[in-house]
Every structure is written in C-alpha cells, then in structure tokens.
Amino acid sequence: MIENVTAPYFRDLERRVKLRHEDEATALCKGIVLGLYHAEQRGFELLEYAEDVPAELAGQAVAIWQRRRRNVSLPRTFIETFTPEWDWLAR
C-alpha cells in the first residue's frame, strides 16, 4: 500500500545518506516526514486499514537519516512548526 508509494523516496534517502550528501538527505527526510504527516492528518484513503503506518514510516525515515549521525534528531523547530503531533521525532 503506502509502503509501495514511499519506497522510491526511502531508497533515495538511503543513497544520499551513504554518499554523505548531508543537506540533501536532511531535506529529503524532512519532505518524507512532512508528506506522511499530511497524509495522516488529512485522512489519506489508503490509511483506512493502517492508521499508524505514516508515523511508523516517518520513524523509519528518521532512523535512516540518523545512521551517520549519532544522537542527532531532526530540528525541533521543524517538528514544532510542521509536525507538532509527532514531537517524538525530535527526541
């Protein structure tokens, strides 16, 4: 379902992290998180049977992004501004 839609973005994120393209990886991770957050908030029809999938996928995106960054999280200002109900991403 939604995993199929997001798979190319996750592959691209992994590639950018491996290449150490820090700014690009950060921007892509933020985009993935924001897109998933909007899908959850707006009641994306594919989520009818898997309501928690967007948050789980967002957590996976952040985990990929953090692979080369120990103890670093997405900027709190990004989370507070764009995904306030997912404040756990900034921990």
Protein Blocks (a to p, Z undefined) as FASTA:
>chain_A
ZZmmmmmmmmmmmmmmmnopmklmmmmmmmmmmmmmmmmmnopaklmmmmmlmmmmmmmm
mmmmmmmmghiacdfklmmmmmmmlmmmmZZ
